[in-house]
Amino acid sequence: MRTALMKLVIPGLLVLGMGTLAGSLPQEPRFDAKVDLKVSESQVRAGLTMPLDVVLEALARSVGLQPLIYRAYDASGDPAKAQPPLPNIKLDFQGKPFREVWDLLFATYGTQFNLDYLFLPPDVVVVAPTQVITALVDAPSRTGAMERKPYLVAIPEIAYRRTETDAQGQARTVVNIDGAKAWVQNDLLPFLSREASGLSVNWIVVEEGGKLRALLSVLATPEQHTRFSDILQRAGIDFRPLPALTLPKPRVERTYVLTHSTFPEILSFLQTQVPNAQVAVVPTDPKRALIIATEEDHARIAELLKVADVPKPTPVVRRVYALQNLTFQEAQERLKPVLERELKGARLEAVPGNPKALLLEATEADQVLFAELLKAADVPPQVAPPTQEATVRRLYPLRFADAEKVAPFLAREVPGIVVQTVPGQPVLSVRGTEKQLSEVETLLAQIDRAPEQGPPVFQRSYQLSNAKAADLAKVLQEALQARQAQVPQSQAQPQAPTRQATVVADERTNTLIVTGTQEDLALVEGLIPKLDQAVPQVNLRVRIQEVQSNFTRNLGIKWNTIAGGNVAASILDSGLSLIFDSTRSLAALNILATLEALQRQGLSRALRDVNQTVLNNQTARLQSGETFLIRRVVDDRVERVPFDIGIIVEVTPQITADGQILLNIKAEVSGNVQRNPVDGDVDRFTKQVVTTTLRVRDGQTVVLGGLTSQENTQVQQGVPLLMDIPLIGELFKQRSQETTDRELLVVITADIVKETASR
């Protein structure tokens, strides 16, 4: 029968509310034995699973423990409905230490299913929910002179076991757990209350060896415990006392971080020294671990980590080096001073039987340095001639030159000397005669010099009067770059660093800040007066005149046959243009007077008369008309774009070197706007454009023509009153339509504005 435990709390019994308890096993060899559940390897490989309570019972029995496992069943006795609901687990811990498996199971499922255990020496272990374990154990500080002891009392089989006959007539034995509970609650406890008053009892029903027993946790004084045992003996009740219950010490979780070692390296050491501690290494950081243990174990762990977490010694390597030119004795003599100074921990040994090799015992970093030293020392010995002078060794520190490059240069220039570089320092070790060393010193004095500096750099500022600082800065920067590119290669100094001159514009004060050599500043100072000139201005008098085309018939003027000393005319593809010189006598035609006369006769009218002064090469714009907003759709968005309608004249004068004026003229006339009656947008309009470029003298007048328009007028005449009679009124009136052609003339007079005072 599956182990079943029932917890009933009798009214009046003391139940202690405590935190989660964590059981612990004593340090006994049997708890370190490897698990052997007699499960075949094929079942383990197949992923066999079993209920957690069955696995815990089998584990406990494998090390000689008597398990008392709590499970609460309902009236049906269905294990699937037992409380607490325990999962099925895999049997994949065959061969591992019992203590490790037992603690791992409770660390994994204890918190999730509110499960804990209580070890009762020598061989009883109670597995039950935490609150049940709490009810069975009292802290000494809460009990005073009283103590709590457990007793295991046998329940008569007649109270819970009966024989029934099934439908097939087969007799079967049925275990009624409720009957066992009723015997404890209704028979045993009232009997104890009468015979031994003042006891506080907590109890649960457990199974042991196929029989149900009551596990009583009795809180009483020592005298009451003695009387309790005597009462049970005299009543003939089978019982046995269990070891006194003690409250396990609380376990605390703390985080530890190592500096030098990692927890996987010292994990076995910690588990050996503190077996009751649970160590969980952080997977992403092997130097960090979470440890659950009592306060005493935490103090022990802290001391152990101080001993274990120490820097690892640098590994020592033994390596053999072959000698090319020296023997071991010669190499040892040459390298001994360097080894004593640079490689104090290294040890040099001879290779038995091989005088052309040596063995070095040192760290990897020292091995690398020794290889460089040996390479410099293992050179053929210099054989001095019989009449050779005495040689002297001297050290020459270098301030600027590279020792590795200077050494072979000196060896080539001064034959017979021995030059070596001191590792890690800009120092040359030279052996030679006094004459050779004197020559070496002369060469070093010429070689070991600071790099030459470039010419001095100056900075000056120049405030401009007319030109814009930002525009002039670009021009000067390009001029400086062009000058530097034209410096002959023979004059350049490749060893001296060259610095590019810079020109910075301060637009707020219209000032240039120039940084460069004296030659750069001289070039800038020569260019600024030439470039910072006042821009000449041109006065433009623009008149826009509308003239009826039929006035030529009235006055007898033909635009294509105009002649005279003061008007120059020509026919362009886009219209008529004339040049009128107001400074000369009017031998044939005065254009302005003619236009005034036409205006007085009603044959023309002046639309605009503007007098405007502009800078040279700047555009003057004259507009007379309206601005319409034209609808435009861009990326599903409707925009209103302004568009100018009417008369627009743009004139750009340019003064030539000989004092004449080039006029770039653009005249535009647009009108007859037609709108869409639906949305009111502009659908169509007329447009005429005349563009030309003319050269005129100062004070001459330019006339642009060819911009025409036509006006249709309908006139109705008739007999008054009669012409308004319906139907017959048409007999007393007449209609006439008159078409008037008009031409737009643009008259431009250009005058160069003379400076009234010099700069």
Beta strands, then each sheet from edge to edge (+ up, - down):
strand 1: 6-8
strand 2: 49-51
strand 3: 66-69
strand 4: 88-90
strand 5: 115-120
strand 6: 124-129
strand 7: 147-154
strand 8: 161-165
strand 9: 171-175
strand 10: 200-208
strand 11: 211-220
strand 12: 239-241
strand 13: 252-257
strand 14: 278-281
strand 15: 288-293
strand 16: 316-322
strand 17: 347-351
strand 18: 354-363
strand 19: 392-397
strand 20: 418-421
strand 21: 427-432
strand 22: 458-463
strand 23: 502-506
strand 24: 511-516
strand 25: 537-548
strand 26: 567-572
strand 27: 575-581
strand 28: 604-615
strand 29: 620-634
strand 30: 637-655
strand 31: 661-675
strand 32: 682-696
strand 33: 700-718
strand 34: 733-753
sheet 1: 1+ 10- 11+ 7- 12+
sheet 2: 2+ 4-
sheet 3: 3+ 6+ 5-
sheet 4: 8+ 9-
sheet 5: 13+ 15- 14+
sheet 6: 16+ 18- 17+
sheet 7: 19+ 21- 20+
sheet 8: 22+ 24- 23+
sheet 9: 26+ 27- 33+ 34- 25+ 28-
sheet 10: 29+ 30- 31+ 32-
end
